[in-house]
Amino acid sequence: MELGEAILNRRSVRKFTDYYVTDEEIRAVLDAAHNAPSWANTQVWEFIVVRDRELIREVTDTYSSTNPARACSADASAIIVVCARTKVSGCREGKERTKFLEWFMFDLGMAVQNLCLKAHEIGLGTVVVGSMDHDACAKVLRVPEGYEVVVALPLGKPAAPSGKGPTRKELRTCVHLDAFGEHYGKIY
């Protein structure tokens, strides 16, 4: 599968078949995530693969009650909970080097995107779950101090083929040349 095709066709999946995701498939998606770039190569990510049915239920119970990913997560054969070591990414010699104090979110965003694209490439689906009680999930999974639970990623075979994605706003509405508000007319 071409990268461009994966980027255009990958969708959030909220309904899985009963397919059991293999350890090899989990290794493939984690390898893709692990190879993402990060601030000063700090690689602040930690991945908790949840396979135990009771723990899957407990993690899913930390989702907000209206989260549409609750059902697919409860049925998934694996959930990958992505955590970050804090106070490292975006820092140098113990001092923040950027105005954005949680730079680990950027690093994890790249890792999670790699994971989701790899899952799509190998015929799996996932959805990024962030509407949850992060502290409760951390407690369930015994995440130590100095780390934060950021997202949960249920993983499985999509129950239906991906449909067409939502319409994107026109590129010209968000691309500027040299200064904000100066439209880059040569690309649209």
N, C-alpha and C positions, 0 to 999 in steps of 0.2 A: 504494500500500500504506500502510495506517495504521501509525503508529509502534508502537502497542500490538501489532498483529499481527506486526510485524517482531521486536519484543522477544520475544514468546512463541514464534515459529516458527523463528527463526534457530538453526541448529545447526552444530557443527563438521563440516566436510566433509573426508573423507580419501580420497575416490575421485572423480576427475574424468573427464569425457569428453575427447576429443581437440580440443575447441573451442579456438581460438586467441583469447585475451583481447585485445581491441582496445586501442589506445592511448587511445581516447576513454573506454573503460570504466575503464582505469587512472587516467586523469585524474579521472573522477567519484569514484572511491573515495578518491583522494589529496586531492581538494578537500574531501570530507567530513571526512577526518582533520585536515587543515590548519585547519579551522574549529572545532576543539575548543577549549575554554577551557584556560588554563594559568596557572600561578603568575605573577602580575604581568604577564601577557601576554608571558612570555619566549619562548614557542614554541620550546622546546629540541629539538624533534624534527627528525630528518633521515630521509629515506626513500630507500633505494637500490632501484631497480627492476632486478631481475636477469632478463634475457631470454636472454642467451647460454647455450646448452645446456651447455657445459663448466663455466661458472660456476655454473649451477644444480646440476650434479652436485657441484661442490666445496662449495657451501653445504650441500647435503643431506648430504654426507659429514661435516659438523661436528655433525650431530644425534647424540644418543646412539644406540648400536647397537640399542636396544630401542624406540626412538621409533616409534609406529605411523604417524606422518606422513611417514616417509622415502619410502615408495612414491609417495604422491600428490605430494609435493614434487618428486621426480625427474621425474614426468610432467607437471608444471604448465608452462604456457607463460610464466608469470611468478611470481616470488617477490618480495615486497616485504619488505625487511629494514629494520626500524625501529630507529633509533639515537637516542641522546640526548646532548646536550651536557651535561657534568657541571659541578657546582659553580656553577650559575646558579639553577635552580629551587629554591625553598626558602631562598634567600639574599637578603640585602639588604646592599649596601655590603661585599660580600665575607664577610659573617658569616652562619652558619646561623641561620635564624629559626624553625626547628621541630625538634623532637626527632628527626624522621625524616629522616635525612641524605641519603636518595636520593629526594627529593620528585619528581624527574623521572619516577619510576615511576608516580606518580599521574597526572601530565600525559600520559604516553604511554598509560596505560590508557584514558583518555578518548578520545584520538585513535584508538587501535586499535579501541575499541568503535564509534566513528563509522564507521570504515572497514568493519568487519565488517557493520554494519547496512546501510550503503549497498550493499555487495556483494550482500547478500541481496535488497535491494529491486530491484536490476537483474538478478536471476536468476543471480548468481554465488555461489560458495561459497568459504570459506576456513577455516583452522584456525590457531589461535595456537600457534606452536611456540616453546617456551622451554627444553625439555630438549635442550641443545646445548652445545658448547664455544664459548662466546661469544667468547673471545679468538682462537680459530682462525678463526672466521667473520670477525672484524674484520680479521685478517691477509689472508684471501682477498680481501676487498673493499677493502683499503687504507684502513681507517677510521683517521683520525689520533688522536694522543694528545689527551685531553680529551673524547673521545666514547666511548660504550659501545654495542655491539650489544645490544639488549634482546630482540627477538623476530623471527622470520621468519614471513611470511604467504604460503603458497602460494595462488594465486588461479586459479580455473577454474570451468567449468560442472559442477555436481554430476552424477555419473553416475546417481544415483537420487534420487527425491523425498525430502525430509526426513521422517523418521519422528517419532514422538512423542518428546519429550525426556525426560530423567530426571525422576523425581518430585522435587519440591522439598519441603523440610521445611516444616512448617506455619508460617505467618506469626507466629502467637502465640508460637512458640518463640524468636523473635529480635527482637521489638519490645517496648520498655519505655516506661513513662510516668514522666517526671520523674527517675527514678533506675533504675539497673540492678537488675533483679529485680522491679520493680513493673510488672506486666503491664498493657498498654493494652487492656483488655477491650472498649472501644467499637468497635474495628475488626475484631474476630473473634468 
